[in-house]
């Protein structure tokens, strides 16, 4: 697609140090509250220290045991999930009206991003119509949950690279009892690490055709 002034600009921030969930959560909300129709969209690619995040309608019974992993109440959709080192988290601060997307468009785009990323490494993944996220042989490799406020999105997705899965064992992941999680490192030798995958994601958005100028900032 040719560059056009009608397309929004995108700022991609790649964070290469672990970044606190609660801090990023507040920054996402602030950006969403303060932006106007000319504010560039932003995509944040990062990893969090160990944390459990509870969705807006999350049920406490899905936390099966209490550990020293902090639990943070979030305002995204979905139930409880775990984030931690070795898991790539991507947050989408997009103006859906400007992109002419609806919530379904956003969810499908996020799922296809993970599916296409994994396909590059010969991993066949798929989405399910009744259970958001991305799966490989019925095991979940990627999760997602969004918040839409005044037509603008925040929160996003989480893709398991080489994280320790113990945090998932303390919960019903995404509210599904017995759901088995899987990581890229379980599926291939010489697997791509976080920095490589972050670069892959940035390239994906540069080539997407949905944005005019895409600026990548390494932080």
N, C-alpha and C positions, 0 to 999 in steps of 0.2 A: 504494500500500500504506500502511495506517495505521502510524503510529509505534508501536513495541512495545519493551518492555523486553527482549524475547527477541532483538532484533536488535543486532548489535555497533555500537559507535561507530566513526567513521572520522576520522582527522586527515589532512588533505591539506596537504603542505608544498610551496609553489611557490617555488623558488629562482631569483632573477632575476639572479644573477651566475654566471659559469662556476664549476663546482665539481669539485674533484679526484676522479678516479675511485677511486683507492686509498683515500682517506679515506672516501668514501661506502660503499665495499665493506666496510670494517672496521665502520662504524657499522651497516650492515644486519645483518651477522653478529652484532654485539653485541646489537642489539635483539631479534633472533630467539632468541638464547641466553638472554636475561634475562627475556623476557616470560612472563606466566602467562595463565591462562584469562580473566582480567579486563582484560588490557591491550588498549587500543583498537588496531584495525588502523591502519596508516599507508600513505599513498600519497605518493611523492615525485616531483615534476615538475621537471626540471632539464636543464641542458646541461653537457657536459664539455669541457675542452680536448682537443685531439687525443690519442687513445689507441687502441691496438689491444688488445682483450681476447680472451684465448684460453680457450675452453671447457674443461671438466674433462677431456674425452676428445679435446681438440683435437690435430690432427696438424700438426707443424711445417711440413710441405711446403705447407700452404695459405697460409703467408706467403711470397709470391713474391719479394719483395725487401726488403732491410733498409734502413730510412731512419732519420731522427732521431725518428720517432714512437715513443714508448715502448710496450713490450709488457708487459701485466700478465696474469699467470696468474690466472684466475678459477675459481670452483667451480660456475658455472652449467652447464646443458646446452648442447649445440651446439658449433660450431666457432668459428673466429676471426671477429670483426667489428670495425668501426671506429666510434668515437664522436668527435664534435667539435662545434664551434659551428654553430648552424643546424640541429641535429638534436634533437628533443624526446625525452628519455629519461624513462620512467615506471617507478618501482620499486614493486612490490606486496609489502608486508609484511602478509600476510593469514593469519589462522588458518582454514585450509581446513575443518577439522573443525567449527568453530563455524558457518561459513557453509554447511556441508553440501555442499561442493564437493569434487571430486576433481581430479587434475591436468588431465584433459581439460576439465573445466568451466572451470578457470582459463585454459587456453590459448585455448579458444573465446571466453571473455569478453574477453580481451585483443585477440584478432583482431577481434571484433565492435565493440569500442571504436574501433579504428582505422577500420574500414569505415564505421561510423555517423558518425564525425567527418568523414571525407572526403565522405560522401554529403551532409552539410550544405552542402558547397561544390561540389556537383554533380560530384564525382569518383567514378566507379564503380570500386570496388576489391573484391577477393575474396580468400578464403583457399584454400589447396590442401591436400587431405588428406595428400599425401605429402611436403610441404615447408612446414614451419611458417612463418608470416609472412603478409604481405598484399601483393598484387600489383595492378598496373594494366597491362593489355595485356602481360602476361608479364614486366614489369619490376617489380622488388621495391621497394616504398616503405616497408615496415615490417617490422622483424625482432623476434624475441623469443627469450628463453631464461630459464629459471627454475631455482631450486634449492628443493627441498622438504626441510625438516628437522623431524622430529617433527610432521608435519602442518601446518607453517607455511612459507609461501613467502617468498622474496626474489628479487632481480633483477627482470627485467620486459621492457619493450619499448623500441624505438627507432623513431621516425617521422621520415623525412627531410623537412625544411621547405625550407630554402634553404642547406644545407651545401655546402661544396666537396667534390666526389666523388673528389678525388685519392687520399685515404686508402684508399678501396675498391679503387683500381687497383693497390695494392701486395699485395693478398690475393685468394684465392678467397673471396668473401663467403659466410659461413655454410658454407663447404666446397664450394661449387658453382662449378666453373671456368666462366668466361665469363658468369656471372650479371650481367645489367645492372641497375643501380640507377637509380631515378628519384626526383625530389623534387616536392613540391607546387608549387614555383615554376616547374617545367618544364611544369606542366599547366594553369595558369591565370594570368591577369594579376590584379593587385591581390590577391594571395594573402594569407591570414591569417598574421601573424607569431607568434612564440613566445608572447608574452603573451596574445594573443587565444585561441590554441589551448589554453593552460594553463587559462584561464577556462572554455573549452568543456568541457574534461575534468572540471573541478571540478563544473560544472553537471550533467554526465552522471552522475556518481556521486551527487550529491544527489537526482537523479530516479530512481535505479536501483531503489529499493525493497529493496536488500539491507542498508542501514544505517539506524540510528536517527538519531543526531545526527552531522552532518558539519561539522567545523570546518576552515576554510581559513586557513592561516597563510602570509603572504607574507614571505619571508626574503631 
